[in-house]
Amino acid sequence: MLLAIGGVAIAAVAGTVVADRQAKARLAEYDAEWRKALAAERERSAALRLPVLSGETLDGNAAAMYRTFCSTLKRADAGVVSSASSGPPLEGPLAPPCAKLLSDFKAVADSMRDATRCARCDWEIRYEDGLLSSSPSFHEARALALLLVLSAHEREGAGDVRGAAQDDLAACRFGVDLSHGTLIGHTMGAHAVKIALSAL
């Protein structure tokens, strides 16, 4: 009787060991497949080139520039950005919150024009970090799109209709570039394009 019980116990342990090894082998296969797919996606992102909507095409990675601008815009007052987001006027002077946002970050708006003329935008996403992968915050991305739209409104008011259209197109391009990042970035990009198209 004891021998029989011992035999069953040994068989159970052996079965568990075999199942554990099989599970680990299968996980290793999944990991290898995932890493292969990840490498292919990174290669695709690095090679992707998009047409420039306005002006001469520049060499460089727009994403790196956008990250720098977003870091600068962390200083932007959330209340001002929210007020400006309620919609820049189609006619007349900029509302105080809009004018303040553009005045405080005019240099960023000017630099954004160059960034949106880069044919490459590789966010170099660390997909292995999952939801913790780095991407611009909604607050900063919205502020960047707004800066270009507000600049367009100001230029149009000054009689520079062509320059205004170029700024609105630059905001559209920024939205498209955002959409090549994470799923959250895709959502933010669609919002940025909406802001720009509403202003055109």
N, C-alpha and C positions, 0 to 999 in steps of 0.2 A: 504493500500500500504506500509506504513512504517513498519507495523507488518510483512508483507511478506519479506521485505528487511532485517529486523532484524532477522527473522527466518533463512534466507539463510546465513547471516553472522555468526550466532551462529553455524549453521550446519557446515560451513566451518572451523570455529575455532575448533570445536569438532573433525572434521575429521583430522585436522592437529595434534591435541594433540594425538589422537589415533595412527596415522601414526608414530609420533615421538616416542611414547612409544614402538610400535612394532619394529621400527628400532633399538632403544636402546637395546631391549631384544635380537634381532638377533645379534647385535654386541657383546653383552655379551656372547652369545652362541659361536660365532666365537672365542672370546678371550679365553674362557674356553677350547675349542677344541685345539687352538694353543698352549696354555700353557701345555696341556696334552701331545701333540706331542713333544714339546720342552723338557719336563721332560724325555720322553722316549728316545729322541736322546742323551741327556746328560748322561743318564744311560748306553746307548749302548756304547758311546764313552769312558766312564770311565771303562767299563768292557772289552773293546777290547784288545786283546793281539796278538802280531805278532811274528812269529819265528825270532830268531836272525840269521843273515847270517854267522857270524864268531865269535868265542870266546864264553866265558861263559856268560849266560844270567844274566843281572843285574836287581836289584829291583829299581824302581824309574820311574819318569815321564820324558821321554826324552824332551818333549815340554818345560818344565821349564828350562832345561839346554840350549836348543836351544835359548830361549828368552834371556838368560844371554849372550850367545856368540854373538847374533845379536846386543845386546846393546854395547858390546865391539867393534864390527866391524863397528860401526858408525864412529869410528875414521879413518877407512880405506879410503885412497884417492880414490875418484870415478874414476879418470883418470887411476890410477894404476890397479884398478879392471877391468876397461874396456879394458885396454891393455892386461892384463893377460887373459881376457875372449876370446881374439881373437884366442886362442888355444895354450895350452902348447905344446912344441915340442914332437914329438914321439921319437926322438933320440937326443942325445947330451945334453949339460947343459941347465939349465933353462934360459930363456930370463930375462934380468934385471927386468922388471916389475913383472914377476912371482917370481923371487928370492926374491925381496923386500917384496912382499905380504906374502910369506911363512915365511921369516925371522922375519917380524914385528909381526906375529900372530902365531908363531910356537906352543905356549902353547895352543892356541885355537884348533889348528889342533889335538894336542895330546889328549885334553879333548873330542873332537868330537868322537874319537874312542870309548870312554866309553859310551857316550850318545847314540850312534847307537847300543849299545848292550842292551839297555833297551827294554823290551818286551812291555812296555806301552808308548803310546804317546797321551796324552789327552790335546788338546790345550785350553780346557775349554772356548770355544767361547761364547761370549755374543751375541747370535743371536738377542736379543731384541734391540741391538744397530744398527742393519742393516748394512749399508755400513761402519759405523764407528767402527765396531767390530775390535778388535786388531788382527793384524797378522804381521809377519815379512815383512819388505820391500823387494822388488825384489833385490835391491842393496846388502843388507846384506845376503839374502838367497843364491844368486849367489856366493858371496864371500866365504861363508861357504863351499859350494860344491867344489869350486875351491881349497880351502885350502887342502882338502883331496886328490884331484886329483894331485895337485902339490907335495904334500907329497909322493904320490905313485910314481910319476916320479923320485923324488929324491932318494927314497929307491931302486927303480929298478936300477938306475944308480950306487948305492952303492953295487949292487949284491943281495939285499934282495927282490927277486922276489915274494916270498910268502907274505911278508909284504906289497909290492906294491899292490898286488891283493886284500888284505884285506882292504887297504885304498880306493881303487876304489869301492869295495863292500859296504864299510861304506858310501860313497857318494851316492850310489844307495839307501841305506836304508834311508838316510836323505831325499832324494826326496820322497820316499814312505811315510815317516812320515809327510812331508809337505802336501801331498795330502789329509791327513785326517783332514785338517783344513777347511778354507773357500774355496770358488770357486777360488779366486785368489791364495790361497795356493796350490790348485790342479794344477793350471797352472805353478806355480813356481816349484812344485815338479816334474812335467814332464820335465821341463827344467834342473833341477838338475840331474835327471836320465839320460837324454840325454848326459850331460857333462861327467858323470861317464862312461857310456857305450862306448862313443867315445874314452875314454882313455884306456879301457880294451884291 
